[in-house]
Amino acid sequence: MSFKKGNLYPVNPSTERATATKLGTSGDSKIIYTNGRTVVIRDIHDLAIATTYTEHAYPASVARISPSGYYCASADTQGNVRIWDTVGDEQILKSEFKVFAGKINDLAWDGESKRIIAVGSGREKFAHVFMMDTGASAGSITGHSKAINAVSIRQQRPFRAVTAGDDNTVAFHHGTPYKFEKTIREHTRFVQDVRFSPSGAHFASAGSDMKVFLYDGSTGNLVAEFKDAHKGGVMACNWSPDSRSLVTSSADSTVKIWDVETQKAVSSWTLGSGVEHQQLGNAWVGQKSIVSLSLSGNLNVFDPSTGDKPTKVIYGTTKAINATALCSKTFFSGSYDGRVAALDLATAVVTLASGEGHTANIVGLASSGDKVFSTGYDDRVREIEVGKKEFSSVSSPVSAQPSNIAAEPGTDFVFVVTAKGIEVIRAGNTLVNIPTNFTPSSVAAAKGLVAVGAADSQVYLYEWDSTQLKEIHAFSNNRTAVTALSFTEDGKLLAAGEGGGKIIAYDLEKKEIAASWIYHTARINSIAWTADGKHCASGSIDSHICVWSVANPTRSIQIRNAMKGGVSGVAWADEKTVVAAGADGCVRTWEIVFHK
């Protein structure tokens, strides 16, 4: 057996209220952003084209592609900058520097792709200028007394640099080497963003005081104010490629395009009225597209020339994925913020399940027929109508905090294990509630059988006749808590994964071990069988995925570091495609080749 990498469906940007999020661009169609320890480069027009970089040891905070397009500089919350190759799949690290102690809020490359300015909230200094290959100092960025939120470099000689900070000021610097020239005090509150135009003739600043200013790019002198710019803090500004227009995004949930010559708004979009629609970042991508980021994590794509609505909204997860379920060609994922996302594997389009959903961490998803069932720490079981991608009105409380959920294929019986026992639910009604003298940790159902894994390392097998659960056997071969269970479609084999990483496949007719697999080094989170029951895939908190053979237990495929931070769910999209999700919020597929 062997495998090939398949598709990547990336996580959306992470956001924080009242904090600007920096979006970068690459070429005419790609944006770059961060979420957790992951850097994402994705095509806004073809959602199937995406790349991630996952080598940061700490949460990444900003990433920028060099003007040459060959390198990316990405920074983290601890003051580290990694410079890596964007050409090819290897993503070779060119250099790494500790620029200061603290979060880096923004990065800027000079026009020669040689020098980088990093700014942020360091404890001893707020900025550092360095050569991208050696780390040698290339000047000094001063003039601020508080954290710096943004930096921009004029791409033409003579170089200039501007920075914007929480001290309500913009600092103007000459270069190279860069040195402080003057302080600009037009803003009365935090300055959130500052950007040079591509031509270098002007730069603009945007702030929490709802104001946007235009300056001369050579002298730093004020040229004009964009009157009545927004009714909320302006979190981001960016220029069109021809330097004639400026786009601004605001916490008042609006996005505006300004004519630079007249300082008049020529286009305006309102995204909504709720807090989740506040706009925290933007980017002008090529000639024809603007992307603005909502607090919810949605990426809103606009055509500068047409329409009063986004041409596209790119939805996605923004948190770690804790639970998954596959229904036909739609992959459902749930995260600790209570949201469920439905990914169409054919089109790469993500839809967020609408309706009244969960209010807390989702710990389990299960599918049967045209429904997906979910449960979470709000102690409820809910139903999602797959066709509509919508929570139905059917909802049932459970008597204790749930830990997992299963659905019997072809029926609407739902089995939930909680801290106190096992509950059977149908159409929002609790049919059975069985207290147990053990602590359940996992559950699976198929062909009238229900398996429950326990913290005492036992696997309890029940028979379900549509009215009652009857215990018929207990397997005692596992050595640690049973954290994942999965039946084959015919109900003849049951795989049980442990907290210690071992997996045992049981023959349910003979009540004996059919295979035993050891590779993982930590808790098994998910197991999925192929339709023919000959192979199964496992995902672990150790970040690896394995594909196992029943006929030859010593043969396996190891997909190492499949998901940084751990794999939470695996499934078979078809007879040879494994789909998985995990702690980085991304969904990935692999093509498995079964050799004869």
PyMOL commands that set and color helices and strands:
alter all, ss='L'
color gray80, all
select helices_A, chain A and resi 275-277
alter helices_A, ss='H'
color red, helices_A
select strands_A, chain A and resi 2-9+24-26+30-35+38-43+50-53+60-65+71-76+80-85+93-98+104-109+115-120+127-131+148-153+160-165+170-174+179-184+191-196+202-207+212-216+222-225+234-239+245-250+254-259+264-270+279-285+289-294+299-302+312-314+321-327+330-335+340-344+350-352+362-368+371-376+380-385+390-397+402-407+414-418+421-426+429-435+440-446+449-454+459-464+469-475+482-487+493-498+502-507+512-518+524-529+535-540+545-549+556-559+567-574+577-582+587-593
alter strands_A, ss='S'
color yellow, strands_A
deselect
rebuild
show_as cartoon
